[in-house]
């Protein structure tokens, strides 16, 4: 049996440094209670987008813009981000940080509204990468991602294990149940090749096979 020594999660989180705008966005998000990816998760998103040469990305849960900045770090110059949030304040501060970072407005669209209603209006088989950062709507987002992604596209769920709550069967709140249901939907669907990763608050990465 291999014995783990040291704090691997903290070590992974310190592997990459965030730039000035990411740090500022994270600070802004903390002030308004936005949910943003950790540095390790952000770097994973960047890595996957760059590796797959993704050009069209949907982000469900804009937060303060931290996730968007990591997405832009992985996108080519001709890539486009569609980012969606229910909170108008989050959309506003994300737009401001994108402007401060001098990201061309032609590279993104920020949509504020009901997540399910907005996602339902997006085109089928039109996107390379979808990231979801929400809770109760997650099972719906699994079905949406299968529709939105091209074959070969990647779906990433951030904070899918809620930092450990999902692994605790005694946790029966609606958000934990929704996350478990989303994990099960992907795990049992032959259209997905997937894996769970214990970074951040837990990440699920799924590759659309068909």
N, C-alpha and C positions, 0 to 999 in steps of 0.2 A: 504494500500500500504506500502510495506517495503522500508524504506529509507536507502540507502547505505551510510555508513560513512567510511572514510579512503580509502586508496589506496589498494584495494584487489589484484590487479595485482602485485604490488611491494611486498606485503606481501607474496603472493604465490611464487614469484621468490626468496625470501630470506629464504624460508622454508628449503631448502637443500643447503649445502655447497659443492662446487666442490673441488676435490682433486688437488694436485700439477700439475699433468699431464694434467688434464682438463683445469686448469687455463693457463698453458703454451701453450696448443694447441689453446685456445681461443685467446691468445695474438698473436700467430703466424698467426692465421686466420685474425685478424684485420689488420695486416700489409700487407696482400696480397688481402684483400677484399673477403675472403671466407664467405659463408653463413653457420652459425652453429646454432644449437638449443640453446635456452636459458636454464638456469639451470632447470627451472620448467618443460620444455618440455623434456629435457634429463632425468629427474627423472621419468616422466610419461612413457617414452619409457622403461626405466629400470623396472619399476613397471609392465608394461604389459607383457614384455618378461619373467620376473621371474614368474609372476602369471600363465601364460600360459605354462610355462616350455618349451619355444621355443628353438629349437636346430639349426634351419637353418634360417638365416636372410639375406634379401637383403636390402641394403641401396642405394638409388638412389640420389646421391649428397653427396659425401664424405666430402667436405669442408676441414677443417684443421684437422679433426680427433676427434673433440669434440663429435659428435654423435656416432662415433664408440666406444669411451671410455665408454659412457653411455650404449651402447649395450653390451659391454663386461662385464659391471658391473651386467647385468641381466642374461647373458648366463651362463649355466652350463659349466663345464670344457670340455665337449665334443661338445659344440656348435660351429658353424662355421658362420662367417660373410663374405658375398660377398658385397663389397662396390664399387660403380661406380661413376666416375666423368669425365667431359669433359676436365678439366684442369689438365695438367701434373704436374704443380707446386703444386696444392692442393694434388694430390696423393702422391707426394714426401714428403711433410711435414707431411702428415698423417702417412705414413709408418715410418718416423723417430720418431714420437711421440709414435707409437705403440712399436717400438723397445726400446725406452727410458723407457717405462712403463713395459718392459720385458714381453710383450704379445707374446706367441709362434707364429711363422709364420705359424704353422699348423692350427691355429684358424681363419685365414682370407686370403682372396685374394682381392687385390686391382686392379681394372681394369680401364684403362683410354681409353676413346673413346666416340663416339656418343652414347648418352643415349639410344635412341630407338633401334639402331642397336645392342648394347650390350645386352640389356634386351631381345630382340627377340631371342637371342641364349640360354637363360636360360631355364631349363627344366620345363615342365608343372607340376602343382600339386606337387611341390617338396619343398615348403618353408612354414614355420610357421608364418613368420612375414615379412612384407615389409614396409619400410618407404621411402617416397618420399620427397625430398627437392629440387624441381625444379619449373619452372614456365610455360613457353610456352608448354612444353611437357606433362603437367599434364593430359589432357584428354587421351592421349595415355597410360600414366602410370596407369590410372584407369583400362583400358582394360587389360593391362599387369598384374596388380596385381590379377585380377580375374582369369587369366590363371595360374599364378605362384603359388598362394596359395593353400594349401590343404583346404578342407572343415574344418571350425573351425579356420582357420588362421585369422590374423589381419593385416589390412592395415591402416597405419597412414600417413596423409599428414601434414607436418610441414609448418608453415607460410601460411596456406591456405587462410587466410583472409587478408594477407599482412598488418597486423596491423590496419585494418579498411577500407582500400581502396576498398575491395571487397563489403563491405556493402554500399558503396556510389555509387549509380546508375549513377552518372555523370562521374565516372571514366571509360573511354572506351579504355584504353591502352591494348595492346595485352596480357600482363601478367594478368591483372585483369579479362579480358574476359575468359582467359584459366582457371583461378581458379574458376570462377563462373560456367563454363561449367563442370569442374570436380566435383564440389559439386553437381550439378544437376544430372549428370550421376549416382552418387552413390545414391542420394536421391530417384531417380525414378526407381532404379534397385532392384527387389525383392530378388536378391541374397545377398544383403547387409543389415545388421542391423547397423545403424550408428548414430553418434552424433557429434555435433560441440562444441568445448570447447574454451572459450576466454582466453587462456593462451599463453604466448609468442606472436607471431604474428597471433595466431589463429591455432587451431589444429582440424583436422577431424579424427575420429577413426571409422573404419568400420570393422565389423566382417562378414566373409564370411559364409553364411548359406547353400549354395548349389553349 
